[in-house]
Amino acid sequence: MNSSRWTDLRPRVISAAVLIALSLIAVWVGGIAWRAFISLACGIMVWELVRMVDTARDKSAPVLGVLAGGCALAAAYLPPAFALPLLLLPSMAGFGRMERGGVTYAVFTALILLAGYGFMKLRADLGLVWMLWLVCVVVITDVGGYFAGRAFGGPKLWPRVSPKKTWSGAIAGWVGAALVGLLFAGTTHAGIGLMGISVAISMASQIGDMAESTVKRRAGVKDSSALIPGHGGLLDRFDGMLGAALFLLLAGQVVDFPPGF
C-alpha cells in the first residue's frame, strides 16, 4: 500500500468529525438553529464562489456572501411563492458587481440557495429522520468513494477535471448509498424503492462534486478556500450535499417521497 495516498487522512477525519458534529447538532435542534446554520453556510459558499471566479475578490465577495445568507434566512420564513424571488436575488445582484465569471456565479449561486432552501424545507416538512437519511447517503458516498478510490484506483471518472476521482470510488459510493437506503427502508415505513432513490441521490452528490471541480479547474485554484483543514473550503465539503438536496427538491415533484408513505 502506498502510504502517500493516505497522507491527508488525519486532517480530513478531524475536520469531517467537527463538521458532522456541528451539522448533527443543528439538524437535531431544528428550527432557527438549523435555518441559521444553513443560511450561514450558503453565505460562506457564495463568498468562496465569488473569490474563485471574480478578479475583484475583496470588493464583491463579502457583500454578495452577506446578501446570499440574508436572503436564504428570510426565504425560510416566507411562503414558497415569495421565497423564490429572494433565492434568485443574489444571482441577479451579482451580475453588476462581477468583472468576470458572471454567468458561472449567477448559476451556482442560484443552485446554492435553492439547495439550502431544500435542506430547510426537508427538515421542516419531513422531520429529523429524513434529514439524517440524506446526510448519511451523501457522507457514505464521499467516504466510500475516498477509501475505494485510494485503495483500488483504476480508471478515472473524469481525469481532465478531477484526476483523483475513479470509477471504483463512484461505484463504492452507490453501493454504500443503496445500503443506507435499505437500512432506512427497514426502519421506517418506506418501501424498497428507497434504495433506488438513495443511489440516485448518491449520483447527484457526485455530480455536484464534479461541477464544483469544473469551476475550480477553470478558475485555476485547488480549493474554494482554506477554511477547513484537509478539505479546503466549505464549498469543497458541501458540494455533494448541494447536488443531493437540489436533486431531491426536483425529484420530489416527480416521485412520491418518502416512498411508501
Buried (B, 14 or more C-beta within 10 A) or exposed (E): EEEEEBEBBEEBEEBBEEBEEEBBEBBEEBEEEBBBBBBBBBBBBBBBBBBBBBEEBEEBBBBBBBBBBBBBBBBBEEEEEEBBEBBBBBBEBBEEBBEEBBEBBBEBBBBBBBBBBBBBBBBBEBEBEBBBBBBBBBBBBBBBBBBBBBEEBEEBBEEEBBEBBBBBBBBBBBBBBBBBBBBBBEEBEBBEBBBBBBBBBBBBBBBBBBBBBBBBBEBEBEBBBEBBEBBBBBBBBBBBBBBBBBBBBEBBEEEEBBBEE
